[in-house]
């Protein structure tokens, strides 16, 4: 069965909404709201070096990673929110603000 083109967009929106509340959904699927994720802090040697948080589904680049958490391989639980007005030369993942962060 072939769906009409007009039916595809609502289906995709509904699927995205279904993943928005699940903790394992990619962070980008839950944008707009603060999101709590478990991840690992990593140092990436591109463009002079960048810090990222690697989750089970993606990499994000925190724009304000606290100095005490800048340890490659450190396991963390972090609350992130979008940083739509920020830019980075690293371009290794979506930019996020760190609201809270604890070691795991």
C-alpha positions in Angstrom: 0.0 0.0 0.0 1.4 3.4 -1.0 0.6 6.3 1.4 -0.3 9.7 0.0 2.5 12.2 0.6 0.2 14.3 2.9 0.0 11.3 5.3 3.8 10.9 5.8 4.5 14.1 7.8 1.9 13.4 10.5 3.1 9.9 10.9 6.7 11.1 11.3 5.6 13.7 13.8 3.7 11.1 15.8 6.7 8.7 15.8 9.0 11.5 17.1 6.5 12.3 19.8 6.5 8.7 20.9 10.3 8.8 21.5 10.3 12.2 23.2 9.6 10.9 26.7 11.7 7.8 26.7 15.1 8.1 28.6 16.9 6.1 25.9 15.7 8.4 23.1 18.4 10.4 21.4 18.8 13.8 23.0 18.0 15.5 19.7 14.6 13.8 19.7 13.8 15.6 23.0 15.0 19.0 22.2 13.4 22.1 23.7 13.2 20.5 27.2 16.0 19.9 29.7 17.1 16.3 29.4 18.8 14.0 31.9 21.2 11.5 30.4 24.0 9.2 31.4 27.2 9.5 29.4 31.0 9.6 29.3 33.1 12.7 29.0 35.5 12.5 26.1 38.2 14.7 24.7 38.2 14.9 20.9 41.4 16.2 19.3 39.8 18.2 16.5 40.3 22.0 15.9 42.5 22.4 18.9 40.5 20.0 21.1 36.9 19.7 22.2 35.1 18.1 25.1 32.0 16.0 24.3 29.6 13.8 26.2 29.1 10.5 24.6 25.7 8.8 25.3 24.4 5.5 24.2 22.8 7.2 21.1 24.9 10.2 20.2 27.6 12.7 21.0 26.8 16.2 22.3 29.1 19.1 22.8 28.6 20.9 26.1 29.3 24.6 25.7 29.9 25.1 29.4 31.4 21.9 30.7 32.6 22.5 34.3 36.4 22.3 34.6 36.3 19.6 37.3 34.5 17.3 34.8 37.1 17.7 32.1 38.5 14.2 32.5 38.5 11.9 29.5 36.5 8.8 30.3 34.6 10.2 33.3 31.2 8.7 33.7 28.5 11.4 34.4 24.8 12.0 34.8 24.0 15.4 33.2 21.0 17.6 32.7 21.3 19.3 29.3 19.3 21.9 27.4 19.6 23.2 23.8 22.1 26.0 23.0 20.6 27.2 19.7 22.3 30.6 19.8 25.8 29.0 20.1 28.4 28.0 17.5 31.5 25.7 17.6 34.4 25.0 15.3 34.4 21.4 16.4 31.1 20.4 14.9 31.1 17.0 16.7 27.5 17.0 17.9 24.6 19.3 18.9 25.6 22.1 21.3 24.0 21.9 24.8 24.2 23.9 28.0 25.0 21.9 31.2 22.4 22.6 33.9 23.6 20.0 36.4 26.2 17.3 36.3 27.3 14.6 38.8 29.8 11.8 38.6 28.4 8.3 38.3 
